Every structure is written in structure tokens, then in C-alpha cells.
């Protein structure tokens, strides 16, 4: 009984820490959204999450070399939109262009990397909720 109660407490703590992290993430993401100028291209913050994904060019997002610049490239935030009714289903949209990555201020570059990671963090929760709802619907149909 005690181990089941301990597991429940651990699970509850983990869920509440994720929710706290998610709330803090959204606060910081909204700040970065205006700080790096994404608000000029996407007027409504919530519309960011209509994109399939947001990518970054010119800087690595891989864990082992996170934030490392790619010489000769341009620092740019790209969003991928998806329209199932269009001839070309997905389209890249430039959300922000900062020029040659070598000439971008290190603090700005780090803010751009942070924005993309924070966006992906929130987007993963949105996807998790979506698939959880889909499974719930499927289970109801099969019951």
C-alpha cells in the first residue's frame, strides 16, 4: 500500500512540476516573442501554435553542440505551415531574419535559440494533449 501511495505522490509531483515548468516557459516565450521581433510577423501570439513547426537556420539545435554557429550561414527563424487543401501541402515562412550568423550579437543569437526551444517545449505539450484526446475518442468508440 505504501509503495502505491509513494508512486502516486511521485507522479503527482512530476505532473505539477511539468505544469509549473510549462507556465514559466510560456511567460518567457511571450517575452522572447516580442524581444526578437516575431510579433511583427505573427501579430497574435497564440497563432504561433498554428504552425506545424518552427525551425532555425544558421545555429545548431542539437544537444551536443547547442547554439554553435554554422559559418557562412544566415540566422533565420522559419515556420512550417501546412494546408491539406493546397497543391503544395507545406510551406516555409520566414518569421525573422537576422543576417550572417557570424555578425549577430551573441546575446541575440542565444535569445533566438531559446525562443525556438521554448516554442518546441510548448508545442510538445499541445501535441500530447491532442493525441490524448484522440485516444479518448477512440476508446469511447470502441466501448
Secondary structure, 3 states (H helix, E strand, C coil): CHHHHHHHHHHHHHHHHHHHHHHHHHHHHHHHHHHCCHHHCCCCHHHHHHCCEEEEECECCCHHHCCCECCCCEEEEEEEEECCCCCCCEEEEEEEEEEEHHHCCHHHHHHHHHHHHHHHHHHHHHHHHHHHHHHHHHHHHHC
